[in-house]
Each structure stands twice: as C-alpha cells, then as structure tokens.
Amino acid sequence: MGEDVKRAVGGTVSFSPDTLESPVTSITWKHVSLATVKAIEWDVDDGVIIPNQRFKDITTLDEKTGQITITNLKVEHSGDYTIDINREEVKNVVGVVGGTVSFHPTKVNLPVFSITWKHVSLSTVNAIEWDVDDGVIIPNQRFKDITTLDEKIGQITITNLKVEHSGDYTIDINSKEQGQRFSLEVMERVPKPKITVEESSNPDVVYLICEYSGTIIWKNSAGETLEGNKNHKPGEFITVKNTRNPENYYTCTLENAVSEETSEPVYERDLFKE
C-alpha cells in the first residue's frame, strides 16, 4: 500500500490490501480527495453497498481478497484510497442501577478456545474469561457473583448493575479482539419529586419549585406542558397565578433515559387563601 498509480481516463484500476487476516466481517474502501467519501462497503450482514454516486456501476469488491476495482475511470477518481477491515462498531446501551444487561458478538466463528470480555473505563480490566481448559474465571472483584458468560454464543450478562459498571466493553475470541464495542451508561432511577411553594409579594401569585439537575416536565390539570424557568439551581420554577378555580393543579415530572417519576399534584385551593 502507499504506492503511486497512474491510469488513463476510461481505464481500470485495482487496489488490494497487503494482508487480509480471517475472519473478515467488514471492508470499507474510502476515497480521500477534497473530502473523504466511502467508495464501497461490504459486511457479512448487508453485503455490498456503494454509498457515493461517483462510484456507482463502476466499482466492485472482492471480499475474499479485499480488492477494489474501478472501471471507466474519470479525473474525479484521482486521490488517495484507504481500506478499513473489520471496522470497530460501537453500540450505545443504557442500563439502570440494579438492572441487567447483556452483550454478544455479531458472529462467533468455530472452533472457540477462549473468550475474554474487557471493561474499559479509567483503566482496562478483564470482566470475565473462559477457555476450554480452565472454564470461567472472573478476575475482577467488580464483576464477581453478578457476571455470567454463555461460551456458545459469546454473550456476557451482568446483573445488579452499579454506576461503576459504566464504560466500554470489548470481546477477544481466541485471543483476537473482535470489531465490536459496547458503550454502557448505567444510570440511577430518578427520585420522586416534591414541589415546594414560595410566596411572592403579590397574594395572587406563587412560585412552584422542583429541584433536580436533569430533565423536568411541568404540567397543569389540563394536560398542558408548561415552560419552567431555569434560573433556579438546581431545578426549575414556574409562576402560578390565581385563576379562582380550586380544582386546578400542577405537577412536575423528572425524567432520564431509564425512568420517570411524577410529583403529587399541588392544587390551587392549597396555594391561595380566599
């Protein structure tokens, strides 16, 4: 690779990687000129894709050797060509404290002699290991008694999740890192909020305060979403005016990616003295 190649307009050119180690699960050739575009892609699930119009109908890929061939060349095909083999795929996962999460590789090529799942956070540790001789080993205290491995499909399962389990997870099969990465964020459930009331100098106006550092949703008894004032830290407040309807009420809801909780309603009859 790294060679200079010259071809005539209307001609054909082929490029191949220096080496191609099995198993190959994906190949992407990129064209680098004024911008970088994908010339052709292939993976075991979707087959061949040619995402850029510049290469349609003239570009082929031999996934066994990694060779790209471009026919009917034009000046616009000039530039550098690079290849990504088994590009790293990142899957983002959100878990809840106390919950369970599982990851597994897209494909496991037999025979399998060893599997190691690694947890990458402030440092990299082996979460769980398995090999045909020693069976399962859980070397890190953080994963003991809560982590299992299905060696047939390579799936790791972690129960009783804690925030400290957040981070990236990678898998080595037969001592070779696979092209997948799972990014886990473990979140606490939101607490049940409680609305506090602050009086104003106007007897027909009060402020309702909901304290939380994340997403807050205010609603009234008509189901309308109200805009909170974010000048109250941490949290928000809304201004409530006396409508003389004692059955009107207001709630605040706290929300994150794994849970939501709504406060008890605060009624207008409890906010204003007649």
N, C-alpha and C positions, 0 to 999 in steps of 0.2 A: 504494500500500500504506500501512498505518498509519491507515486510516480506521475510525471507529466505525460499527458496523452494528447495527441493532435488527430483530428478527424475532419473530413470534408463534409460540407453541408449535404444532406441526403444520405450520408453513410450510416454505419452501425458501429457501436462500441459496447464492450462488456467489461465489467469490473467484478473481481472476486475477492473475498477476504483471504488473508494469509492462512488462517486456520479456522476450523469450524468444529467445536467440540460438542458431542452429543451429551444429553438431549437438547435439541433446539426447539423452543416453544414460540419464539417470535423473531422476526427480522424486519428492520426498518432501514431503508436507504434514504438519506437526506441529501438535498442539493443546496449548496451554500454559494450564493451569488450576492446580489444586493440584499437579499433576505434569505432566510433558511426555510425551505419547504420540504415536506415529505414527498419523495418521488414515488415510492411504492412501499407497501407494508404487507406483512404476512404474519398470521399467528395460527395456532392449531385449532382455535375455536371458529374464527371468522374467515379463514383463507386469505386470499389476496385482495387488497384494497389499493386503488390508485387515487389518492385524495386530491391531487392537483391537476388541473386541466392541461397544463403544459406537458404532462407525461401520459395522458390517456391515449389508448390504442397503439402506442408505440413502445411500451415498456413491459418487460416480462421479468419474472424472478424464478430462479431455480432454488427452491427451499432446501434441497438436499446439499447443494454446494454453497448457497448464499449468493450466487452470481446474478447480477442485474444486467440486462441487455436493453439498450435503447436503439431503436431504428429510426430512419428518416430524420436524422439529426438536423437541428437548426442552430443558429448562432446563440439563441437564448438558452441553449442547453450547456453552454460553457460555464465553468465554475468548478468548485470542489464537491466531491461526493464522499460521504461518510456512511458507515454502517453501524447500527446498534443491533446486537444479538442478545436475545433473552433480556430485553429491557426490563428494568425494575418497575413492577406495578404496585401502586400504593392504594390500599383500600382503607378509608377512614371509618372507624367504628366508635360509637358512643355507648358506654356502659354505665350502669347505676351502682352506687355503693351497695354492697350486699347482694348484687345480682350475679349473673352468669354470662360468660362469653365464650365462643368457640371460633377457632380459625383453622382452615385446612388449605393445603396447596391445591392449585387447579388440577394438577395431574401428578401421579406417583408412578414412575417407571420401575417395573420389577426387573431384577430382584432388589429388595431393600435390605441392607445390612445394618444401617444405623440412621437414626433421626435425632436431630438436636434443634430445639426451639430456643431462640435467644431473645432476651428482653433488653432493649436499648433505651436507656434513659440518661441519667447523669453518667452512668458507666454501662458497660455491656456485661450481662451475666447470663449463664445458661439456666433457663427456666425449668426445662425437663429434657432428659436424654433417654434414648433407648438404643440398644444394639442386640444383635442375636445372641451374644454370649452372656451379657450381664443383665439383660432385661431393662426395666425402667429405673432411672436414678433421678432424684430431684435434689440437685446440689445446693440450691439457694433457699435459705430459710423463708424468704418472702413468698415462696410458692409451695411450701410443704403442706400436705393434708388438704389442699384445695385444687390441685392440678392433676389432670389425667391426660393420657395420650392413647389414641387409637392408632397403633402402628400400621394397620392395614390401609388406612386412608391418610395417615399423617396428621390427623386432627388433634389439636390441643384444646382442652376445655379448662377454664379457670372459674371456680365458684367463689362465693363470698368476697366479691371484689372490693378492693380498697383504692383510694385515690393514688396510692403509691404504685399500683399496677399500671398506671398510665404510661404510655411510651410506645415505641415501635417494636414489633415482633417479626423476626425473620426465621426461616427454617433452612437447615442444612440436611440434605439427604445424601447418604453415602459420602459424608464429609465435603459435599459441594453445596455452596449456598444457592438457593433457588431464586428465581427472578420475581419474588413477591414480597411485599412488605405490608404489614397491617399496623395502622396507626390508631392506637386505642386511647380515648379520653374517658376516664372514669369520673363521674360527677355525683355530688351529693343531691339527694332529693331536696326540693325547695321546702322551707318550713311553711306552716300555715300562718298567713299574715294576720296582723291585728291592726285595725285602723285606729289611730289616735286623733283626737279632736283638739284644735287650737282656736280659741275665740279671737275675734277681731274687734276693732273699736266700733264697728257697726253691728248692732244686735241682730240684724237680718243677714249677716254674712259670717260663715265659719270656714276654717281650713281643715280638710281631712288629709292626714299624713299616713303614708305607707312606706315603711323603711325596708329597703332591700337594695343590694348592689347590682342586680340583674334586671331582667325584663319585668315591668309592671304594667298591668292592664286594668284601667278603671272602667267601670260600667255603672249605669244607673238602672232604675227599675224598669225602664222602657227597653232595656237591652242595648242601648246606645253606648258606643265606646267613647270615652271622654279623654281629652288630652291632658296629661299630667304636666305639672311644672317641675322641671328637673333641677331647680335651684336649691332644692333641699337635699343635703348629702348626709348619709346615704339614703336614697329613695326619692320619692316624689310627693307632691301635694296637689290637691285640686281645691278650687274655690267653689263653695256651695252657697247659693242664695235661697232665702226662704220663699218657697212657692205657695205656702199656706196649704199644702197637701201633706198631711201627716203620714200617708202611706208611701210616699216617695222614699226610695232608699238608694244606697250606693255601696259598691263592693270594690275591692282590689284583688287582683289575681297575680300571683307570682308564677313565673314560667321559666323552665330551661329545657334542654333537649331531652330530658328523661322524665320530667314530672311537671305537674302544675297543682297549685293549691289556691283556693279562694277563701277570702275572709268571711266572717259572719256579716250580714248586711247591717248597715247603720241607717236607721230610719230618721226621716226629717222630724218626726214627732219628738225624738230624743235629742235633737240638735238645737231646737228653738223653743223658747218659753213664750207661751201665749200671753 
